[in-house]
Amino acid sequence: GDSQLHMAIINLLVPIALYIIQQAPSRDWLNLPNNMLQTPLHLAVMTRLPQVVKALIDGGADIEARDSKGDTPLHIASREGYDDIALILLAPASTASKRTSQDLEARNYDGQTCLHL
């Protein structure tokens, strides 16, 4: 099911989502999937909440997580035409988050890369 963070994002409650992210007990908590294997980052991309996307990434969310369709958050941003979100996902790793760069050749379960979408 959906966590409190999932629900805050789905309902576009940005201040609550940001508070939950700030209070998260661990990085793993930010990557909890729902029944569709969507992490909070997937949902923040789907609902086009750039401030939440950035906070999740800075908090250590897994940018390579795949949902039940094999989509990463970047697949979703590319498919929906959310260039603002894609730029956040593709931004160079900050020293705070120490994240890795996106794999632009990662394929979803339909065989599509982010560049195909």
N, C-alpha and C positions, 0 to 999 in steps of 0.2 A: 504494500500500500504506500500511500504518500506520507512523508514525514511532515512535521510542522513547517520545515523550510520549503519543501515542495509546495505545500498549500499556500504559503505566503507568496511565493513566486507566481503560482497559477492565478491567484486572486489579485495580482499586481500590487501587493502591499510592500512597496519598496522599503520604507523605513523599518518595518518588522523583519523583512528578509535580511537587511543589512545588520540589524541587531543580532539575529540568530547566527549569521555568519561570524560576526565578531565574537560571539560567546561559544562558538563550536568547541567542544572538548578536544577534538582532534581533527586532523586533516582527513582521516578516513570518514568521519561523520559527514563531511562536505561531499563525499562521493557515493553516499548511499543511494542505490537505485530503487525505483518504484517497481511495480509489477511489469511495466513495459521496458524495464532496464534503463529508464531515463534518470540521469542524475540531476541534481539541482542546476548544473550548468546547461544541460540539454534544455531544461524548461526555461531558464533565463534567456537562452538564445531564442527559443520558440516564441516567447512572449515579448521579445525585443526590449529587454531591460539592460542597457549597456552598463549602468552603474553597478548592477548586481553581477553581471558577467565579470566585470573587472574585479570586484570584491572577491568573488569566488576564486578567480585565477590567482589573485594575490594571496588568498588564504590557502592555496595549494590544491585546488580542484584539478582533477585529471582531465586535461584537454583532449586526450586520446580515447576517453571512455566511449564505448559503443552501446547504442540502445538495441532494442529487439530487432530492428531492421539493419543493424550493422552501421548505423550512422554515427559519426562523431559530431560534436557541436559545430564544427566547421562545415560538415556536409549540410547540416540544417541551415546555417547562415547563408551558404552559397545557393542552395536550392530556393530559399525564400527571397534572395536578392538583398539581404541585410548587410550591405557593405560596411556600415558603421560597426556592426558586431564582428564581421570578418576581420576588420582591421585590428580590433582589440585582440582577437584570437591569434592573429598573425604577428602582433607586436613583438619586438625582441624581448627576450627573457629579462625581467628586472632582477636586480640583486636580491630584492626582498622575497620574490617567489621562487627564484632559481628554477624556473620551468624550462622545459625543452621546447625546441621549435616544432611546428606542426609538420606532419608527414603529408605532403600534398598528394602523394601517390597512394595513400590509404584508400582501399576500396570498401564500399558498403556491400551488403549481401546481394545487391543487384549488379555488382561489378563496377559501379560508378565511383570515380574519384571526385574530390571537391572541384576539380577543374572541369569535369564533365557537366556538373550541375550548374 
